Structures are given as C-alpha cells and as structure tokens.
Amino acid sequence: MEHFDCVVIGGGMVGAASALTLAQLGLQVALVEQYQPKDYSAEQSFDLRVSAISLASQNLLSQIGAWQQINEWRACPYKRLGVWEHESAYTEFNADDIEETHLGHIVENRLIQLALWQQINAMSNIRAFCPDSLVSLTQDNDKATLILTNSSITTNLVIGADGAQSKVRQMSAIGITGWDYQQSAMLINVETSMSQQDITWQQFSPTGPVALLPLAGESSLGGYASLVWYHQRDEITRLALLTNSQLQEQVLKHFPKQLGDIKVLAKGAFPLTRRHANTYQHKRVLLLGDAAHTINPMAGQGVNLGFKDVIALQHVIADAIANGEDWHDEAVLARYEQKRRKENLLMMSTMDALYAGFSHPSPVIKAARNLALLAVNKVPFLNSTIKNKALAYACGL
C-alpha cells in the first residue's frame, strides 16, 4: 500500500485548505474527494452557496495562494454590517471603526474550492484521489489504513474534513451532541435595483431573521445579492414550492424597505441544525470544519471557524516539527483540540443565545434587546469598546 504522512478525507473548502497548509510544511499529503469542482467562466450564474469570508480567512487563503485567483473571479467586499429589529435601534458596524478597509468578502463556496484545487494541482507533494471515497478506516499503533473505492493507502494522520455527515467521524466511533432548530433557511439569489453594495444587513423578527449579502457585479436591474430567509420549516417548504415570480412577491412583502426592488433568479433551502463532536481526536484521526461542528449560520461564521481549525492545526504541527517532536504523536495532535474546542463552543453558544434572544416573543425581552442595540450604537464607551472588540473578533483579528 502507498503510504502518506497525512490523508485528508473531503476536498471542500476546509479539507482543501488543510491539505495545502500541511503540504507547505513539507508533508506528503493525499486528498480524497468524490467530486472535482466545476470550472469557472464569467458567464456562469451565481451559486446559491456563498460564504462571508472574514479577514482572517482571507489571510489564510492568501498564504496558500488561492486568494488572488478568487478575487480575479468573483468576490464582493463589504465594509459595513447593519443589524436591527426595530428601525429606531438600528446598529451599524463599519470597517473604519477597526481601521480596516473592509470587514470581509462574500464569495461563492465553489469558487473558493476551485481556487484551492488549482493550488493543489500545482503541488508535487499532494496527490488527489478523485473521484474516490472512503470505504473503511482502521487504526493500529503505528499507522491508519484506509480502504478507498479505487485503492488502499496508509498514513500517519487522518483528517476528517468530510462535512456534517462525516464518514471519518462515524468510522472512528466519535459521537455528537446537538439538536435541530425546527427552522430552515432559504437562500435566494436576486438581481437588485441597487448597484453593487458595500453592506450586508440582517433584520430580526420573531419568526427568524432576514438578511442580505451583496454579490459582485452589475446586472440589468442594478446589482446582485444573496438573500437569506429564516422561518419555520413548513413555511420555508411552502415558499420553496412557489415560482420565482410568486416568491418575489413574498420577499418584497416580508423583507425591509432597504432591499429595494428585486428579481428572483434562483432559490434553495436547508434545515438549521447544531452538531458538536464529543471529541475532535481519536488516536490518529482529527476532525476539522463541519465534521467537528456545525453552527447556526445566522452570522456567517461556519466556514470561518473551519478555516480557524486549519490554521490551528498548521501551527500545532509546525511547532512540533520545529521542536524536533514526533508531529503525529497523539499528545501533539491533542493540542489541536485544546486550541479549538473552547473557541468553537463559545461561538456556537453565542449564536444560540442571539438566535434565542431575538426570537423570544416577550414584550419585555423585545424592549430589552432593542435597548441594548440602541445603547451599543449611541453610548460612546460601549460603541468604542464592546462594539469594536466584537467586530474585530468576528473578523478573526
């Protein structure tokens, strides 16, 4: 069997990024993925799946050589973030407040993956097994053995970056805790009457928030945007069955006036769930990204947490190599979970608290949350400390 220092299962955004960072450390890496990303052309419609890439994630993508290509394709920078429930408590976060030119970029997931794969194909110490998939995984004292659909390989380290339904996690007998939120989110790509915007915003309501993410480019109507509509599952199911023109009417009825006029181009929906692996490590197996944690997507932190996992693992292994340690020793690998578990849990719990707080129907709680937003925006001390620290943290700074 062919042997590799590391085998990454899952070639999506997080898996591909982890393969590149470990290859940059000089390791021999195998990447196992069932589907290659589709090639890009400027005429392609926007994908429904987009991510709000933070400054920290952009820095990682630059480090591994993918960001320049992403930016040449399609990436929409945003400078401001607006949040409100009642108009009187509108709160805006601005990149100027933390002395940055922007807060992040809205980018299609597939383009991030494709740019990463271009870098992977240029690396001599990464071998892609694609199309291929994991059939079985066993571990002994000195290696892990993986049976794939088309071959068999051994490795010192297995990285499970294969998503929320991770086979690596299941085959390693790692349990999960979590729950369903009993809500779904609808993604809607639209043309807007606004030209390309520099703001992403979110308005809260008892049935869930509605949000706008700006997309790059100019359309015949003005610009493009990705809308997110959170609601009860039955309602999202109903909305998903509407024609684009019927959905357009519903969007204009329920979204705030800041949206302007729109034309619906495409739509899709998915259920909201929270999952957290009971451990990120089992002997020679590590979990990254959605294989380790899925989070309420309300603040767009999902893939950014995954990229933070990638950065933490790279630092752990780089430090071990620099110190002359056996980098794949279980005690070394355990440092990755020590770095990431507490922060991931904090972010998950924060999102849950915001989600629960803004959906609570009590008039007292509603008044309190709007007063809190108003105070953060109007009180100088809170504005310059709590607000800006929270903004910098969300950007990964």
ZAVEXVO-562970 format. One record per residue (C-alpha): residue in three letters; x, y, z. Coordinates in steps of 0.02 Angstrom, whole numbers, padded with zeros to 5 digits, always signed. Layout:
// residues N
ALAXYZ...
// end
This chain:
// residues 397
MET+00000+00000+00000GLU+00057+00177-00036HIS+00097+00274+00122PHE+00068+00460+00155ASP+00110+00572+00302CYS-00068+00635+00303VAL-00231+00588+00216VAL-00370+00719+00206ILE-00544+00649+00178GLY-00650+00784+00096GLY-00592+00909-00034GLY-00712+01051+00003MET-00654+01221+00064VAL-00588+01166+00234GLY-00516+01000+00175ALA-00427+01075+00026ALA-00356+01216+00133SER-00291+01092+00263ALA-00208+00987+00128LEU-00117+01141+00063THR-00060+01204+00233LEU+00011+01034+00280ALA+00095+01014+00111GLN+00177+01183+00139LEU+00257+01107+00295GLY+00339+00977+00183LEU+00222+00832+00221GLN+00168+00706+00090VAL-00021+00728+00080ALA-00162+00630-00001LEU-00330+00713-00032VAL-00484+00603-00056GLU-00636+00682-00138GLN-00783+00614-00235TYR-00813+00765-00348GLN-00697+00893-00427PRO-00759+01073-00429LYS-00832+01132-00593ASP-00725+01252-00696TYR-00766+01437-00688SER-00824+01552-00827ALA-00881+01731-00807GLU-01049+01691-00889GLN-01098+01566-00754SER-01241+01611-00639PHE-01203+01637-00455ASP-01208+01481-00349LEU-01331+01482-00205ARG-01200+01430-00078VAL-01096+01582-00030SER-00990+01624+00123ALA-00944+01785+00212ILE-00755+01766+00213SER-00677+01856+00362LEU-00512+01949+00359ALA-00428+01804+00449SER-00493+01680+00321GLN-00436+01795+00180ASN-00262+01797+00256LEU-00259+01606+00258LEU-00317+01596+00077SER-00182+01721+00029GLN-00050+01620+00121ILE-00092+01463+00022GLY-00100+01555-00144ALA-00287+01548-00179TRP-00350+01723-00139GLN-00281+01814-00291GLN-00375+01697-00408ILE-00535+01709-00306ASN-00527+01898-00313GLU-00499+01895-00502TRP-00654+01788-00524ARG-00797+01850-00412ALA-00784+01919-00236CYS-00886+02060-00162PRO-00802+02160-00023TYR-00915+02231+00111LYS-00869+02373+00228ARG-01024+02385+00337LEU-01138+02269+00435GLY-01312+02328+00484VAL-01415+02244+00620TRP-01586+02290+00687GLU-01755+02231+00744HIS-01844+02397+00760GLU-01786+02539+00649SER-01756+02651+00800ALA-01623+02529+00864TYR-01529+02511+00700THR-01345+02472+00735GLU-01207+02477+00605PHE-01031+02407+00614ASN-00903+02489+00500ALA-00729+02435+00447ASP-00668+02613+00481ASP-00701+02583+00667ILE-00566+02449+00674GLU-00453+02538+00548GLU-00481+02412+00408THR-00531+02441+00227HIS-00665+02306+00233LEU-00744+02178+00351GLY-00741+02033+00230HIS-00796+01969+00060ILE-00948+01873+00001VAL-00886+01731-00109GLU-00966+01578-00188ASN-00909+01420-00099ARG-00871+01330-00262LEU-00751+01466-00318ILE-00655+01455-00155GLN-00643+01266-00177LEU-00592+01282-00360ALA-00453+01408-00322LEU-00388+01292-00186TRP-00389+01145-00305GLN-00288+01244-00431GLN-00154+01264-00299ILE-00167+01080-00251ASN-00138+01027-00431ALA+00021+01131-00434MET+00093+01048-00277SER+00209+00900-00305ASN+00181+00831-00129ILE-00010+00822-00136ARG-00092+00678-00227ALA-00278+00693-00261PHE-00382+00533-00261CYS-00532+00595-00359PRO-00659+00532-00394ASP-00641+00420-00242SER-00719+00397-00072LEU-00685+00315+00096VAL-00748+00136+00120SER-00665+00088+00285LEU-00541+00155+00412THR-00439+00057+00539GLN-00303+00111+00659ASP-00159+00019+00743ASN-00009+00075+00845ASP+00095+00146+00703LYS-00023+00192+00561ALA-00201+00208+00497THR-00261+00105+00349LEU-00392+00173+00231ILE-00486+00070+00103LEU-00549+00183-00036THR-00667+00141-00177ASN-00524+00125-00301SER-00369+00095-00193SER-00296+00067-00019ILE-00173+00180+00071THR-00092+00201+00242THR-00049+00359+00338ASN+00015+00434+00500LEU-00133+00553+00514VAL-00312+00553+00450ILE-00404+00719+00438GLY-00592+00709+00429ALA-00650+00863+00334ASP-00796+00774+00252GLY-00940+00878+00315ALA-01082+00866+00439GLN-01119+00683+00395SER-00935+00638+00412LYS-00891+00456+00374VAL-00725+00481+00462ARG-00815+00531+00621GLN-00935+00385+00610MET-00799+00257+00571SER-00697+00322+00718ALA-00846+00298+00835ILE-00845+00482+00884GLY-01015+00534+00950ILE-01100+00702+00931THR-01214+00813+01034GLY-01335+00937+00959TRP-01511+00973+00905ASP-01620+01035+00764TYR-01682+01214+00775GLN-01851+01168+00699GLN-01819+01302+00569SER-01750+01309+00393ALA-01659+01441+00293MET-01700+01487+00114LEU-01562+01552+00001ILE-01622+01667-00139ASN-01511+01742-00274VAL-01582+01903-00344GLU-01548+02049-00456THR-01572+02209-00358SER-01614+02387-00405MET-01458+02438-00307SER-01287+02438-00387GLN-01155+02330-00302GLN-01171+02369-00117ASP-01039+02378+00020ILE-01156+02325+00161THR-01226+02161+00224TRP-01376+02176+00339GLN-01490+02073+00448GLN-01661+02115+00519PHE-01730+02009+00661SER-01909+01955+00686PRO-01996+01827+00798THR-02002+01702+00654GLY-01816+01722+00618PRO-01703+01849+00533VAL-01698+01902+00352ALA-01530+01952+00280LEU-01444+02022+00126LEU-01270+01976+00067PRO-01205+02083-00078LEU-01136+01993-00230ALA-01009+02057-00356GLY-01050+02136-00523GLU-01183+02240-00609SER-01346+02170-00676SER-01475+02240-00797LEU-01579+02291-00646GLY-01433+02361-00547GLY-01333+02234-00446TYR-01341+02060-00372ALA-01370+01995-00196SER-01397+01836-00098LEU-01547+01841+00020VAL-01568+01727+00171TRP-01740+01698+00244TYR-01757+01603+00408HIS-01927+01535+00456GLN-02022+01383+00520ARG-01990+01230+00413ASP-02168+01217+00349GLU-02163+01397+00290ILE-01995+01376+00203THR-02061+01218+00119ARG-02211+01320+00057LEU-02100+01459-00007ALA-01986+01337-00097LEU-02133+01273-00199LEU-02176+01447-00267THR-02125+01506-00439ASN-01988+01637-00445SER-02114+01774-00480GLN-02226+01717-00336LEU-02076+01709-00219GLN-02026+01883-00275GLU-02194+01948-00215GLN-02171+01865-00045VAL-01995+01933-00025LEU-02050+02111-00062LYS-02191+02090+00063HIS-02085+02024+00208PHE-01912+02100+00184PRO-01874+02278+00242LYS-01878+02429+00126GLN-01686+02429+00123LEU-01697+02286-00002GLY-01768+02392-00143ASP-01839+02311-00298ILE-01782+02135-00345LYS-01796+01996-00473VAL-01779+01817-00408LEU-01651+01713-00505ALA-01633+01552-00404LYS-01682+01478-00236GLY-01644+01333-00119ALA-01671+01285+00064PHE-01590+01185+00203PRO-01634+01141+00385LEU-01546+01225+00531THR-01452+01107+00646ARG-01318+01115+00780ARG-01192+00973+00797HIS-01033+00961+00900ALA-00918+00810+00902ASN-00886+00740+01076THR-00701+00743+01034TYR-00602+00810+00887GLN-00470+00673+00904HIS-00469+00484+00908LYS-00292+00413+00903ARG-00230+00461+00728VAL-00392+00543+00673LEU-00431+00729+00684LEU-00594+00815+00636LEU-00599+00988+00555GLY-00739+01103+00499ASP-00916+01039+00488ALA-00858+00862+00529ALA-00818+00931+00703HIS-00950+01067+00722THR-01100+01139+00631ILE-01164+01306+00690ASN-01317+01414+00667PRO-01274+01509+00506MET-01350+01672+00569ALA-01184+01768+00575GLY-01099+01675+00432GLN-00962+01606+00544GLY-00969+01422+00489VAL-00829+01413+00360ASN-00727+01543+00455LEU-00725+01427+00606GLY-00669+01287+00490PHE-00527+01393+00423LYS-00476+01435+00602ASP-00465+01246+00631VAL-00348+01235+00482ILE-00237+01375+00549ALA-00230+01296+00723LEU-00181+01125+00654GLN-00046+01201+00544HIS+00028+01293+00694VAL+00024+01138+00805ILE+00114+01029+00678ALA+00237+01167+00627ASP+00284+01195+00809ALA+00308+01008+00837ILE+00420+00993+00684ALA+00521+01147+00737ASN+00545+01073+00912GLY+00600+00904+00845GLU+00445+00814+00910ASP+00357+00668+00828TRP+00224+00779+00747HIS+00093+00639+00731ASP+00108+00583+00911GLU-00062+00580+00996ALA-00003+00701+01131VAL+00047+00826+00996LEU-00115+00806+00899ALA-00214+00833+01060ARG-00151+01013+01062TYR-00260+01049+00910GLU-00419+01013+01007GLN-00354+01113+01155LYS-00335+01262+01039ARG-00502+01249+00952ARG-00637+01167+01057LYS-00665+01308+01182GLU-00673+01443+01048ASN-00789+01342+00937LEU-00905+01308+01084LEU-00904+01492+01131MET-00954+01545+00955MET-01089+01411+00945SER-01162+01462+01112THR-01156+01647+01067MET-01251+01616+00906ASP-01380+01512+01000ALA-01402+01650+01129LEU-01429+01781+00994TYR-01546+01667+00900ALA-01650+01630+01056GLY-01646+01808+01118PHE-01710+01885+00957SER-01845+01755+00931HIS-01919+01769+01106PRO-02096+01842+01097SER-02097+01927+01268PRO-02126+02116+01252VAL-02007+02144+01399ILE-01866+02046+01315LYS-01903+02131+01149ALA-01887+02302+01231ALA-01727+02248+01319ARG-01641+02185+01161ASN-01685+02341+01062LEU-01624+02449+01206ALA-01461+02350+01207LEU-01436+02379+01020LEU-01475+02562+01040ALA-01352+02579+01185VAL-01212+02493+01090ASN-01238+02614+00948LYS-01264+02775+01046VAL-01163+02763+01207PRO-00983+02817+01166PHE-00898+02698+01289LEU-00996+02546+01229ASN-00976+02600+01048SER-00787+02613+01058THR-00753+02460+01166ILE-00881+02320+01162LYS-00942+02354+00986ASN-00771+02368+00907LYS-00699+02221+01004ALA-00844+02113+00948LEU-00817+02171+00769ALA-00631+02133+00773TYR-00665+01961+00848ALA-00792+01920+00713CYS-00662+01969+00582GLY-00537+01850+00662LEU-00419+01990+00714
// end
